[in-house]
Amino acid sequence: MADNLSNIKDQLLVLDAQDGDVKAMEKLVRRWQKRLWSYAYRLTYNKEAAWDITQETWLGIIKGLKRLHDPANFKAWAYKITTNKSIDWIKNKSKDQHINLDSIEVDCYRKKDDLQVKELIQRLKNDSRVVLSLYYFEQLNIPEISIALNIPQGTVKSRLFKARGELKQLWEEYFDN
């Protein structure tokens, strides 16, 4: 019930922001800033990049908010923008940088198993990491992921299946050593 009320509040804020209400936009930012930053960080494992991506995401949201026809799609749309900005950063920056798993900060991962899962997810291909992050960490459902990634729902399901298989294989390899 609380989640439904939260969704309704987000939709009302989107409608008000579309009408030019600055306070409604500020409330949307306060409600979504941390979630979008956490998602960008989960994809890039770089705090500074996550902040830059989040700021770019908000610029995209502000510029395109009037074109969002269904306020119920705000969540998926915001994650779509964040995903695209994160993938752009990964493509541009990771050409010159190799992500060192030993340097990944673990401040929000206290349990050893959580750290192991985080390391394994980091080793996945971008498509797999994105779909698993949206599904498990961001709690988006199949239709929302479809909107966020601009792919058919069947493709989301197959990517989830494939990503789970890749993660399972990494998990088994990790514990066989």
Number of C-alpha atoms within 10 A of each C-alpha: 6 7 8 9 10 12 17 14 13 21 19 16 20 24 20 15 20 19 12 12 13 12 12 19 20 13 15 19 13 11 13 16 16 13 15 26 21 18 22 30 19 20 22 22 19 14 15 11 19 24 18 16 26 27 17 16 25 22 13 15 19 13 10 11 20 14 9 15 10 10 18 16 16 21 20 21 21 20 24 21 22 27 23 16 22 26 19 13 19 16 12 11 13 12 9 8 9 8 14 8 13 7 8 14 12 12 7 8 13 9 9 10 10 13 17 14 15 16 15 19 24 20 16 16 11 17 15 21 21 24 26 22 18 22 16 10 13 17 12 19 14 19 16 23 26 20 20 24 22 14 12 13 17 12 14 22 16 11 18 20 14 14 22 17 13 18 20 13 12 18 15 11 10 11 7 7 5
